[in-house]
Amino acid sequence: MDSARVFAGDCTTTFEGTRERTTRGRVVVLVKPDRTVLVHDADGYQPVAWLTRPDSLSVEEDGSGFGLTARAGEQTLRVVSHDLGGRATYPVSAAGVPVGHHPETGEPLVRTGGRLVGLDSGVEYPLVAGAQILDESCDDCGLPLMRVERGAVFEVCVDRSCEPLDDAVSERFDGAWSCPDCGSPLRVLRRSGLIAGCDAYLACETAFSIPMGVVVDTCGCGLPVFETATGRRCLDGTCDVYSTPDGD
C-alpha cells in the first residue's frame, strides 16, 4: 500500500525556476507517493506552490520541525518549518469508479486509468482498450467480467491469467482470413496488441492490427470489414477498396 506524508506548520516556501516566489504562512504540505509536493494555505483549492513528480526529493526531520527540498530539472521547491504543527503518514490508493468487491479479500474494486485496482491490497488487473466492466462475475474466480469487441463480442474475466482474451479471439478468428499478399492464413498474435499476422512469416511480413469493433462485412480485397465507434473500416486500415453503401 502506498503512503502519503502530511506536514503542517508555520513554513517558508521558496520556488525557483519558471516562477520565482517566496511565501510564509501556516500551511499543509502533502507529499504523494510519486514524490509530487503540494503546499496548501487557507484559501481555495489551488496550492500556493507545487512540484509534480520531481526527479529528487529529500526530507529532513527532527523534533522541532522539518525541511523539504524537491528538484525537477531547473526547478527547485524548498519548504522549511519555523513552527511544527503536526506530521503524519497515511495510506493512499488510486481513486476510481466502484465496480464491486474482490471475491477473495472483500476489498472494494475501482476502475481507474485503464485498470481495475483493489483499494486495500493494491492488486491491479490491466484492462484492454475499450473494455466495458459488466455486472456479471467470472464462474471460475468471481472477479468481474469485461465486454470487449475484437471482431466479435467477447465476455471474459478481467484477470487475463484466468481467461485470456487472446485465447478467445484466437479460437474465433485464427486462420479465418487470408493474407491479401500471399494467400496464407492470418494468425491471431499479440505484438504490442492483437494483430492478424501472415502465417508465412518467413517470407511475408503482412500484419494488421485488429480494431475495436465487430466484423459486419467483407471488403473487396477479401479482408473483413469492422463496425467501429468511428464507422466501418477494412481490417487493413490503409485499404482504399472498401466503401460504405452510401459511398462515404
Secondary structure, 3 states (H helix, E strand, C coil): CEEEEEEEEEEEEEEECCCCEEEEEEEEEEECCCCCEEEECCCCCCCCEEECCCCEEEEEEECCEEEEEEEECCEEEEEEEEEEEEEEEEEECCCCEEEEECCCCCCEEEEECCEEEECCCCCEEECCCCCEEEEEECCCCCCEEEEEEEECEEEEECCCCCCCHHHHHHHHHCCCCECCCCCCEEEEEECCCEEEEECCCCCCCCEEECCCEEEEEECCCCCEEEEECCEEEECCCCCCCCCCCCCC
